[in-house]
Amino acid sequence: MTVSAELRTLSDEHAAHTYHPLPVVIATAEGVWVHDADGRRFLDMLSAYSAVNFGHRNPRLVARAKEQLDRVTLVSRAFDHDQFGPFAAELTALCRKDMMLPMNSGAEGVETAIKTARKWGYEVKGVPAGQANVIVFAGNFHGRTTTIISFSDDPEAHEHYGPYTPGFRTVPYGDIDALRAAVDGSTVAVLIEPIQGEAGVNVPPPGFLRAVRELCTEANVLMIDDEIQAGLGRAGTTFAADHEGVVPDVYILGKALGGGIMPVSAVVADQDVLGVFKPGQHGSTFGGNPLACAIGREVVTILKEGTYQKNSAELGAYMHERLAGFPGVSYVSGRGLWAGLHLDRKARPVSERLMELGVLAKETHETTIRLAPPLSITREELDWALERVERALAEH
């Protein structure tokens, strides 16, 4: 039995089966490449669902983390620390906002945004107590907490977890007329993914995000933009909503904000929104910790330089053009170095064959494969991966 096989056995026997991973056990990683426990090399075309946008063990981020590890890692928000204020200032400037609330996971960020919207609705907009509603979209994926899965229409995420949290209305993604019809005087927010990742890297119709922005402004409703997976360079711009020149009322950030090193998330908005919170009303022991803030500061610095966004936009256009001509591909969706490869067949065998050929990618919703390499990938490395994608599709 190989080392990888032994390790997989331990996982199968002692870890809850909440995932259906490919049969590979990663032991080391650098840049776009990973090695398994038996020394086999693979090109990572998933990037931990965009958490590793800047490459595995990015030298700048690792150096910043090591430096902070030698100083202080956690004090809780009971005390301030020397990384918190600068991180808050730098992140809010990147988002063109003036206030942030740090958390850890993306789901915590979504929960925080929902709490923010409801509190804002009651205290600022004047919605009657207990009547606030948030509008979401079909095909959404915002996390796996009890509240979040209450408005999921994915049976695997939703079923058998009731009773469910009320206060949400679902409309078709991309349908502005349905959204307009759903908004009423008790609506406090529209929660949207600018590109739906889990649903298959779905991009909304042109102009839809602008129309959502305009409707939210007219109706005095918060536009909450979940950029956890779509943002921070993945779609070829700093934020995916930038493609339509849209600035939401609230950003939810996560995944790549921690540089693939730490779970780091944040809700970013202006003071008239996040200012509804007072001491003791929300928080997190680990949210905004010194190590997270130090890494987050370097992530913001990297994003301000624009190199990764540019690479994603340029190589993403090339990748999409090539993928569209591959055998068995019904259509390709996505933006930048992020593609949903929608097949005319089951996707799992293709993912497994790709693994055998040295490329790691993952299927979603039976017939779609998501491709999302680290944004540090070169043209040569991308060609290497795409040649194997084409071969796997031709064989299956």
N, C-alpha and C positions, 0 to 999 in steps of 0.2 A: 504494500500500500504506500502511495506517495505521501509526502508531508502534507500536501494540500488536501488529499483525500482524508487523512486522519483529522485534520482541522475541521473539515466540513462535517465529519461525523460528530465531533463535539458540538458544533452548532446545531445540527439536526436534533441531537439528543437533549440539549440543555437550554436552547433558546426558543421562545415562542415563535411559531411559524407565521409571522406577520408579513414576510416577504417571500418571493419566489426568485431568489438570486440565480444568476448564471453560476455554473459550477467552477468558480475560480476564487482563489484566496490570495488577495494582494498582500505583499509583504514589504515592498519598497516602492517609492515613486519619486519622479523628478520631471518637471516640465509637463510634457504631454504623455510621457511614458510611465508605465508601471510594470513591476515584476511580481510574479506570484511566488508562493513559498517554495516552489521547485525551480525557480530561476527563469521561467519562461517570460518573455517580454510581450507587452501589449500596448497598443496606442489607445488611450482613453478618449472615447468619443461621447462620454456622458457628463464628465466634469462634476460628479456628485450633484446632478441636477442644478448645475450652475453655481454651486458653492465654490468650485475651484476655477473660477473664471481666469485667474491670473497665473495658472499653472500650479502643479503640485510643488510644494516646498519652494515657492517663489523666494529667491534669495533675499530680496529686500524685506519681505514680510517675516521670514524666518529670523533674520537678523534683528528686526525690531522686536519680535517676540522674545528672543533670547536676552536682549538687553533689558526688557521689562521684567523678565523672570528673575533677574539678578537684583531687582529693586523692590517691587511689591506687586502682588497679584490680586489681592482681595482685601477690601476693608468694609464692604457693604455700603449702602448709601447712608448709613448712620454717620459717616464722616465724608468729607470731600477728599479728593486726591488730585495730584498735579496733572493727570491726563484727562480728567473729566471735562473741565471747562474748555480747554482747547479742542477736544473732540467735538463737543457740542457746537462750538462756534464754527468749526471747519465743515462739519456735516450740514449744518443748517445753511451755510453759505452755498454749498454745492447744490442744495435743493431749492435755493431762492426762498427760504423760509427763515423764521427767527426763533423757533423753539423745537426741541426734540425730547422724546421720552424713550430711554434705552431699555431694551429687554434682551432676551437671549435667542429663543427660537423664532422662526417665522410665524408659527401658530400663535405664540404669545404676542407677537406684533399685531396680528389680525384681531385677536381678542381685545387688545388694548385699543385699537382703532374703533371697534364696535362700542366699547365702553365710553370712549371719548365722544362718539357721535350721539349716543343716547343722552349722556350728561349734557352735552351742548344743546341737544334738542329740548330738553326740559328746562335748562337754566337760561339759555340765550334765545332760542326760537320761540319758546313758550308752548311746546307740545303738552297736552294734558298728561298727567301722571299715568304711567303704565301703557301709553298708547303709541309710543315711538315705533316706527317700522323702518327697516333697512331693505333696499331693493338689491337683489343679486341676480346673477345670470345663469341660465342653464349651461351645464357643462363645467361649472366652476370647480376649482380646487384651491381652497385657502388653508388647508390644514386638517388635523384629525381630532381636535378637541370635541367635547360633547356639543357645545354650541355651534361650532363650525360645521360638523357633519349633520346637524339638524337641517341645514339648508343645502346639503349636497343632494344631487340627483343621481349619483353613482351608487347603485345598489350595494356594492361591496363596502363602500365607506359608510353608508347610511343605515342599512337594515339591521334590526335587532339591537338598537342602542336607545330606543325610546324609554320614557317619554322625552319628546324633543323640545328644544328651546323655541318658543314662539317669537314673533316679531320680524319675520322675514318674508319677502315676496320675490318670486322668481319669474323672470321674463326671458325671452329668447335672446341669445347673444347676438348683437348686431342689429337688433330691431328697435329703432328709436321710437317708432309709434307705440309699440307695446310698453316701452319704458315710460313714455309720456302719460299713457293711460293708467299706469300703476302708481304714479306719484300723486299723493294727496297732502292735505295740510299737516298730517302726522308723520310724513316721511322725513327722516333726519339725514339719510345718507344713501348714496349709490356706491356700492362696493364692486369694483371692476378690476379684472386682470387685463392690461392693455394687449396682451397676447396670452391666450389660454394654453398653459404648458401641458398639464396632465391630460387635457382633452385631445391633444394631438398637435400642439404648437399652432393653434388656430389664430389667425390674424383677423380682426374685425373689418368690415367693409370700409373703404376709404371715406374719411370724414366722420365716421361714427364717434370717435373719441371727442372730436370738436363739438359734435352735436350734444353729446352727454355733458360736456363742460358748460355749454350754453344753457341747456335745460336746468342743470343744477343751479346755475347763477340766477336764472329767472325764478325758480321755485324756492330759493333760499334753502337749498339742500347741499350737504357736503359731498363733494366728489372725492372718494377714497380710492386711491390708485395703488393696487397691490403689485409692487415691482419686485417682490421677493425673488422670483425666478427670472423674470423678463428683464430686470434692470441691471444697472452697474456694468454696462458695456455689452451685455449679451446680444442685444438686438442691433448693435452697430452704432448706438447712441448711448449717452450716459443713462438716460431713462427711456424705456420703450415709448412712453407717451410723447417724447420729444419729436417723434416722427410726424406728429400732427401739430406740433407747437403748443401742446396742451400742458398747462401747469395746474395740477389738481389742488384741492384744499388740503389734502392729507396724503402723504407718501407712507407706504409701509415698505421697509427695506429689511433684508436679511441675507441669508446664504452667503453670497460673495463679500458681504460687508465684513465678515470674519476671515476673509482671505484663505479659506480652507483650513484654518488652524483652530479657530474658536467659534462656537455658536454666538453670533452677534446679530441683534435686530434692533430696529428703531422705528418709532412713529414720528414723523416730522411734519410740522404744520406751523401756522402763525400763532401768536400769543392769544388772539381772540378765540381760538379753538382749543389749544392745549392748556390755555390759562384757566380752564374750568376746574382743573385739578388743584386741590389744596393738600398740604402735608397729611399723610396718613390715608389718603383716599385711593392710592394705587402705588405699586412698587414691585421690586424684585431684589432678592438678596444678591444675586449675581449680575443683574442688569447694570451695565455701565461700570463694570469692574475695571481696575487699572490695566490688566492685560488685554482685555477686550478693547478698551479705548485706545491703547497704544497701537494695536494692530489696525483698528478702524481708522486711526489718523493716517497711517501709511496707505491704506486703501484709498482714502479720499485724495491724498497727494498723487497717487498713481492715476486716478481717474481724472484729476485736473490736467494732467499732461496730455491725455487724449490718445495715447499710442494704441491702447487695446481696443478702444472704440473704432479707430481707423482700420486696424487689422481685421476686426470683426466685420465691418462694412464691406471692405474690399474683397477679402477672401470669402465672406459669406455670399456675395453676389456670384462669385465664381463657383462656389459649391452648389448653390441652387441651380445654376445653369447646367452643370454637369449631371446632377441628380435627376433632373427632369427627363433625361434621355435614357435612364437605366431601365432594364427589362423588368416587367411586372409592377412598375410604379404607376398608380392611377393618377396621382398628383402629388406635388410637394408644397408644403405650407411653411410659414415661418419668416424670420427676418434675421439678417446678420448670420453669425455662425451658430444658427439654431434652426433646425429643419425637422419637420414632421414628414416622414417618408410613408405615404399612404399606399398600401400594397393591395393587390388583387388576390391575396392569399394570407394565410396565417403568418404572423410576424415572428413568433417564438423560434421556429426552426431556422429562420434567417439569422436571428440574433445568436443562436448557438453555433451556426456555421461561421459567422463573423468571429466569434471567440476562437474557434479553431484556427482561423486565418490570422489571428493576432490583433483583432480590433474589438474593443468592448463598447457595445451599445445595448440599448434595452428597449423592448417592446412596450407598448401601452395600448389598451383597448383592442386587443386581439390582432388588428391588422395594420398597426402603425408602429414604426420604429423612430425613436427620437435620436437625432444626432446633434451633439453639442460639445465639441472639443474645447479644451482650454483656449482662451483667446490669444495665447502666446504661440499658437501653432504656426508653422511656416508653410509656404506653398508646397515645398517638397514633402513635408510630413502629411499635409492634407491630401496630396496626390496619392501617396502611399496608402492612406486609409481608403480613399475613394475607389482605387483600383480593386481593393478587396471587397468593398461594398458591392461593386458591380459584379464581381465574380460570385459572391454569395447569392445574389439575386438570380444570376443566370443558372446557378446550380439548384435553386429551390423555386 
